[in-house]
Amino acid sequence: MITPTKEPVGSATPDVTIIGANDSRQNRTREMQLIPEALARAHMHDRLREAQEDRQSARLLAARRMQRRAERASLRARRALAMAVMH
């Protein structure tokens, strides 16, 4: 009569191995299902950052335009004052 061999202490039993494999498989499946969501979130983050940069550059352009307009108005006022003082 052959007696079943005992496994060493701390070794994985078949049940634990199967359960562990199933858990691992489920985790991978869950992670795979979450990949599109993570990609969409990253894509949205990139689009928001680009939109913010676009708004910032638009504000900078508008500020430069207003500065040039103010400088031209200042020059016109200075010329008008000079003409008034001369005559």
Secondary structure as UniProt FT lines:
FT   TURN            9..10
FT   HELIX           14..86
//
